[in-house]
Amino acid sequence: MNYDPRKNQRSSHNSKGGTAYLNEYHAMQFSEKTAYACDAPYPPVQVAERNPRNLQYILPYFAAPHGEFTALTQYSYQHWIVDAKLPELSRDLMGITKVEMLHFDIFGRLVILLGGDPKCAYLRNNRATPWNGFLLSYQKDPKQMLLMDIKAEQDTINSYLRMSQELKDPYLCAIFKRLALDEEVHLNLLRKHLNELG
């Protein structure tokens, strides 16, 4: 079953504001056509049902070691580190950070809709572990930063596209497909900067 925005499924659970808040957020952050996100509209933040299994799939993308909270914090750190010597890269890292912040918000809303608690924690050896700054890389060499970021973006794209195929909830599938488009924009931008560094 594919998500069809023309159909209103009354049984679904949706986040307050639905699609409108996402596209308003996008317009507020990026008043002009942005280089940091795909310009396709975001699907509504809603789920077909409160499914505990789907919740377990979503939680790692929220605040786990390779989740969106880690990504936006990692890019923020790198933005500060390279700002003095590579201002264009610094600017683009902050642009990417703003998009990852939106992704983080989407996953937080999905956790709520699926009946979970959006804590900044993750399961490690079946125990709740608080998210912490040691999950970041504090690499300061720009080339090594970019190589790490490129791998992380490619892994994220692959994971999002896989989830869009495996999940049975059409709303979640649509969200994963759309977020993957943003990550592809990030991947191409990071590759451009890597090529410029030589």
TORMAR-678023 format. One line per field, with one value per residue (C-alpha): x, y, z. Coordinates in steps of 0.001 Angstrom, whole numbers, plus 500000, padded with zeros to 6 digits. Example, Ala and Ser with C-alpha at 12.3 -4.5 7.8 and 13.67 -1.06 7.14 Angstrom:
BEGIN
X: [512300_513670] .
Y: [495500_498940] .
Z: [507800_507140] .
This chain:
BEGIN
X: [500000_501469_500815_498337_498057_494638_493128_492254_492479_490508_492086_495582_497312_498820_501027_499490_499971_500433_502227_501731_504210_506944_506620_506251_509419_511187_510072_511088_514580_515178_513509_515148_515722_518141_521219_520714_517381_515367_512601_509942_507200_507324_504629_502431_503877_501427_501229_498626_498520_500365_502560_505192_507279_507447_508415_511458_512416_512086_513916_517456_516990_516140_518962_521081_524799_523984_520705_519670_520603_524157_524210_523074_525475_528363_527801_527527_530909_532533_530999_532741_536071_536486_534887_538132_539950_537137_534176_532261_532455_531487_528429_527335_527797_525472_522971_523026_522643_519369_517947_519070_517330_514083_514651_515252_511954_510114_511439_510570_506989_506856_508048_505131_502610_503819_503287_506896_508855_511354_514186_517725_518786_519263_519435_522893_523124_519381_519920_518851_521957_521828_523025_526351_529034_531430_529334_530787_534031_536288_538384_539756_541266_538739_539439_539022_535852_534365_535301_533577_530516_530223_530228_527643_525357_525605_524837_521855_520481_520780_519103_516232_515544_515645_513149_510881_510681_510450_507894_504212_503013_502583_503021_506356_507506_506716_508628_511718_511726_511455_514181_516498_516205_517586_520443_521311_521590_523961_526007_526537_527445_529994_531536_531892_533805_536013_536901_537751_540159_542002] .
Y: [500000_503347_506690_508766_512400_512722_510123_510904_507755_508465_505603_507065_508966_512311_514937_518353_520491_517511_518422_522157_522627_520798_522892_526104_525165_524542_527933_529692_528181_528450_531552_530875_527612_525862_523869_521770_519994_518558_520958_518223_518659_516568_513947_514271_513132_510391_506651_504075_502663_502617_499667_498765_496963_500058_502093_499868_500475_504259_504788_504169_506987_509426_509494_506376_506547_506853_508744_512245_513822_512575_513827_517365_517600_516213_518710_521563_520659_520457_523805_525486_523726_524678_528137_530172_528374_527050_529434_528009_524485_525826_527550_524397_522241_524566_524417_520623_520847_522768_520044_517318_519279_519001_515256_514942_516728_514410_511301_512732_513268_509743_508294_510034_508867_505289_505424_505958_508490_510612_510385_511140_507613_504318_500604_499151_495543_495738_498674_502283_504395_508219_509928_511679_513662_510734_509376_512103_512095_515002_514665_518092_517344_518614_515851_513119_514825_514787_511177_510201_512330_510907_507351_508266_509899_506942_504525_506657_506760_502982_502492_504897_503318_499853_500902_502412_498939_496829_498751_498018_501469_503584_506854_505772_504513_507901_509722_507539_507987_511762_512053_509984_512695_515285_512973_512570_516361_516325_513505_515348_518577_516843_515111_518497_519907_516817_517210_520877_519951_517688] .
Z: [500000_498955_500637_498635_499855_498191_500509_504098_506174_509334_511229_511006_513805_512829_514419_515096_512024_509681_506481_506923_509766_507835_504734_506779_508672_505382_504057_507281_507369_503637_502218_498854_497021_499308_498469_501587_501069_498222_497202_497123_499767_502915_503479_506574_509877_510721_511176_510230_513769_517084_516339_518992_516399_514197_517263_517750_514130_514498_517818_516473_513947_516728_519279_518816_517885_514177_514583_513607_516953_516514_512921_513709_516650_514590_511785_514301_515800_512378_511397_514341_513746_510082_510236_510336_507507_505315_505641_502663_504055_507478_505990_504193_507285_509179_506321_506516_510303_509934_507696_510097_512860_510917_510478_514215_514870_512475_514205_517625_516492_515068_518376_520123_517511_517865_521635_522681_524722_522724_525244_524125_524931_523129_523916_524482_525620_526364_528715_528252_527675_527630_524482_525142_523379_523237_520382_518148_516234_517168_514030_513052_509641_507038_504535_507127_508390_504914_504263_507506_506699_503190_504519_507174_504600_502234_505073_506087_502545_502239_505609_504865_501479_503007_505683_503019_501475_504622_506685_506126_507222_504037_505951_507420_504017_502459_505181_504830_501049_501388_504023_501840_499165_501587_502524_498841_498572_501561_500069_496792_498568_500792_497790_496079_499037_499197_495512_496075_498864_496434] .
